[in-house]
Amino acid sequence: MLSQVLSQLAAADPNPDPAAWRIITKIAYFAGLIGTFGGTLLHVLVVHPVLSRSPVNPAHRDVLRRRAALILAAVGTWFLVALYFQLAGKGARVKGQEIPYSEAVLPGRVLGYLTAPAQPGEWMSAGAQAAVQYGLWALSAVMLILLWRSSLHARLTRVAGAAYVIAFLAYAVTWVPTDPGAETFDSVLGSVLDHAHVLSVSTWVGGIAGLALLATAHRRLSPGAGAVWARIWSRFSVVALTAVGGMVVSGSWLAWKNVGGAGDLLTTEFGRFLLVKLVLVGTMVAIGGLHEFVLMPRIARARAAGQEGSVFRLAVRVIPRLVAVEAVLGLGVLVVLTFLTGSARAESGSAEPVVSGGVIMMGVLLVAVVVTSFVTTAKISARLGRTAADPAGG
C-alpha cells in the first residue's frame, strides 16, 4: 500500500507516524469534503449548463442527470458518516486532554467536546466552533442525501447549489478566530491561503472524480452523446485551469512557510512527503495537459469531419480512463496529506519565515505570472481546437 511506502520513506525520522485511526478518519473526511465541494460545483458550473443550454437528446439528459444525482447522494452519505468520526478525532486530540480514540468516539465524549467551556481569552470555545462548522457540514450532507429520492432529481441544480453554499459557509467558520487577540497579519494571511488551497484542490480533484464516475453511464448512451461530453470536457477545462492556478499560488505560499530550502525536501520527513505529493500532483497536471492539448483537438477534428463514433470513443471512453487515473493519483495525495504534519523548518531547526514587503511583492508577481501563463494556455488550447476543426483555415 502507498501508506506503507510513505512510512518507509520517513523511517529515519524520529517523529512518529500518525495513528492508524487518524490516517483513516482524515482520508475519509477529506474525500467527503473534496467530493462535496468539487461534485456540487462541477454540476452547477459544468454539467447543468451543458445539459440545459445545449441541444441534448432528452434520453441522454435524463441518464446523466440521474447519474449525477446519485453520485452526489452517495457523496453526502459518505461525508455525513466521515464527519462524525473526524469530529471524534478532534475531541481525542485536545491539547493536554488527549484520550484514546476508542473512548473519544462514544457519543457522550463527542457531546462533551462540543459543549466544553471556552478557555481564558477566547470568546468562543473550540468545541462550540466545531459544533457550528460540523453542524453546517452535516446539513449540507443531508441535503445531498435527499437526492436518493428520484422526485428531487428535477431540482438537482438547486439542491447542489444550496449544498455548496452551506458547505462553504461551514468551511469559512474557521476564518473567525476564537482568540482574536492572538492573531497576526501572518496568521490571518496563512489561514486565508490555506483555505484557498483546500478549495482549489477540492474543485479540481473533486471535479475530476465526479466526471470519472459520471462517465460510467456510457453504456446507456448512444454515439450522439459524444458531442455532449465534448462540451462538458471543454467547459470543465476552464474550471480546472482556474482551480489549478489557485492551487499553485496558495501551494507556493504554504511551501515557503513550511520548507526552509530545497535540501529540506530530502532531509526531513515533512519534505519527503511533500516531495511525493508534488510528484503525484505534477503527474495529474501532465495528464491534464495531454487531455487539453492532444485529445481535445482530436475531438474537434473528429466533430468537424462528422465522425460521431470517434467523438464518442474519445470523449466518453478515452478521456474518462485518463481522468480515472488522475482520480487515483488524487487519492494518493489524500494519503500523503495525513502524514504532512508539522513543518520541515521545525524539523531542520530553520528560523520561522517573516512576511515582509518583499515577500508580498513576490507573491503578487507570482499571481501575475500564473494568471498570464494560464490565460495563454487557454488561448493556445482554443486555437488548437479551432485549427483541428478547420485545418484549411476556412
Secondary structure, 3 states (H helix, E strand, C coil): CHHHHHHHHCCCCCCCCCCHHHHHHHHHHHHHHHHHHHHHHHHHHHHHHHHHHCCCCHHHHHHHHHHHHHHHHHHHHHHHHHHHHHHHHHHHCCCCCCCCHHHHCCHHHHHHHHCCCCCCCCCCCHHHHHHHHHHHHHHHHHHHHHHHCHHHHHHHHHHHHHHHHHHHHHHHHHHCCCCHHHCCHHHHHHHHHHHHHHHHHHHHHHHHHHHHHHHHHHHHCCCCHHHHHHHHHHHHHHHHHHHHHHHHHHHHHHHHHHCCCCCHHHHCHHHHHHHHHHHHHHHHHHHHHHHHHHHHHHHHHHHHCCCHHHHHHHHHHHHHHHHHHHHHHHHHHHHHHCCCCCCHHHHHCCCCCCCCHHHHHHHHHHHHHHHHHHHHHHHHHHHHHHHHHCCCCC
